[in-house]
């Protein structure tokens, strides 16, 4: 793997800005502008992976985000799970984590990929 410098990263970002107006979903993948855009994007992605890594969300963050996305309250989730609201609050606050059975049900109710919760 090649080490990408900050100046190369900035150059790639600038080039992407210039290429974006020239490439769209109908541009062939073998078009030189598309190829260059993909190459510049790869440079930016590699640099950002090393210098700006994104932390994986915690179980609590996954549940909180899922509640927001599904427009549910903790009380509504508790009712669906058959547990107390306090218990759901413990999950959302990070005081405790759900057991595997409850985690599976949370994933289903909040449309969370089970792998996301298990990979933590």
C-alpha angles and dihedrals in degrees: 000000000000119000109238117213126218091249091053089048092052092046090051091049090051092048091050089055089054094046100045095076090050098051129058139158091284095054110107116250091236094053109119092235091052092047091049091047091053091048093049090047090053090053092051092046093050093048093048093048089058101037104028106030116181114229117230112250119253122242087255091054092047091053094044092049091046091052091052093046093049092042092235130143124226087249092055091049091048090053092049091049095043092235133114123276087238089059092052089047088054089054093048094045093047094242089125140359127232120254117250095267094050091042090056091051091047090052091052095046096044097037093242118155106244090223089062091058095042095047093065 
